[in-house]
Amino acid sequence: MNLAFIVGTGRCGSSLIHEILARHEDIGFISNIDDNLSRLNLKGRWNNQLFRTPLGRLTRKGSLLKFAPSEAYKLIARQISPIYESSDRDLAAGDVTPWLERHFVSFFEARQRAQGRPLFLHKYTGWSRMGFFGQLFPEARFIHIVRDGRAVANSWLQMRWWGGYRGPENWLWGGLPQPYDTEWSENNRSYTRLAGIGWKVLMDSYERASREVSPDRYLEVRYEDFLVDPQKTIESILAFLNWRGHQPSAGTSTNNRFTGREVMRSSTICRRRSSQSWKRVSVTSWSNTAMSPAPSALRSCDERRHNITNGRLVVPGTNGWVGYTLHSHGTSR
């Protein structure tokens, strides 16, 4: 089957990008209605049509009136296994059993058949799970949305579901690896530090898994680049999915690029949502001070890493290392 996954740490912009892509008339997906009514095992036959009507504007998270693509944790846990929802480590190819393979493949194939869309697009966050799904679907492609770790950590600290305030033994991602546990203990068990460590733990899982996926099946997209040029980013994703070469079916637009009414509607949503994102960043008030030279412990830090030290996030900047202090007051959700 023609299947692609949008993945990320969570609070990384993956929902917005998924919602925009899901408005393409050739893309199928699981909706929050399918997930909330998991006992009915709905296949979402009309998801795409409904999402391209005014009903598809009701995408606000936490709203009682909502219709949008879903990560389908409840549905998959009920219909297949809770392994997808609640594993305490990343899922790898070795976790696939014949029983799981049969049920996961049947699950996604049934929904693609019911919806009749050439491409089925599913999003999930947290652990990479790319080794697991890559084993299940050898031809599947992965679009990894990467957001500045400072913004992700800040957002987690505001989320009710983030269990870090009760310690990592009670959050979503299992116990800390020894080096990170030591790092947290040496920094007075700071919750800001823990949020940053959580981001690093998940990013580690993506880095390991991406090395096992062929380059033609893995695309990394910076959320900040998307905010600067949404159209270019969406086009690059569709090119990665080989969608420009797709021949439209009868009754669909002859222009198979993501333009026209769908992209205009999506661009409007994007401008509104992205401006809110930048507002949250500015309201959060990250103050910065130059730090040069970098502490020796940070010099070997990978460029994609953000070190969080005593409530400060330290990242490589253009003029040496820069520290950012997080102010948790006055934030906006």
HELIX and SHEET records of a PDB file:
HELIX    1   1 SER A   14  ALA A   22  1                                   9    
HELIX    2   2 ASN A   32  ASN A   36  1                                   5    
HELIX    3   3 SER A   38  LEU A   40  5                                   3    
HELIX    4   4 ASN A   47  PHE A   51  1                                   5    
HELIX    5   5 PRO A   54  ARG A   57  5                                   4    
HELIX    6   6 TYR A   73  GLN A   79  1                                   7    
HELIX    7   7 ILE A   83  SER A   86  1                                   4    
HELIX    8   8 ALA A   93  ASP A   95  5                                   3    
HELIX    9   9 PRO A   98  GLN A  115  1                                  18    
HELIX   10  10 MET A  130  LEU A  136  1                                   7    
HELIX   11  11 GLY A  149  TRP A  156  1                                   8    
HELIX   12  12 GLY A  163  ARG A  166  5                                   4    
HELIX   13  13 PRO A  168  ASN A  170  5                                   3    
HELIX   14  14 GLN A  178  GLU A  186  1                                   9    
HELIX   15  15 TYR A  191  SER A  210  1                                  20    
HELIX   16  16 PRO A  215  ARG A  217  5                                   3    
HELIX   17  17 TYR A  223  VAL A  228  1                                   6    
HELIX   18  18 PRO A  230  PHE A  240  1                                  11    
HELIX   19  19 TRP A  243  GLY A  245  5                                   3    
HELIX   20  20 GLY A  260  THR A  284  1                                  25    
HELIX   21  21 SER A  296  ARG A  299  1                                   4    
SHEET    1   A 5 ILE A  27  GLY A  28  0                                        
SHEET    2   A 5 LEU A 119  THR A 125  1                                        
SHEET    3   A 5 LEU A   3  GLY A   8  1                                        
SHEET    4   A 5 ARG A 141  VAL A 146  1                                        
SHEET    5   A 5 TYR A 218  ARG A 222  1                                        
SHEET    1   B 4 SER A 287  MET A 291  0                                        
SHEET    2   B 4 GLY A 320  THR A 325 -1                                        
SHEET    3   B 4 ARG A 312  GLY A 317 -1                                        
SHEET    4   B 4 ASN A 307  THR A 309 -1                                        
END                                                                             
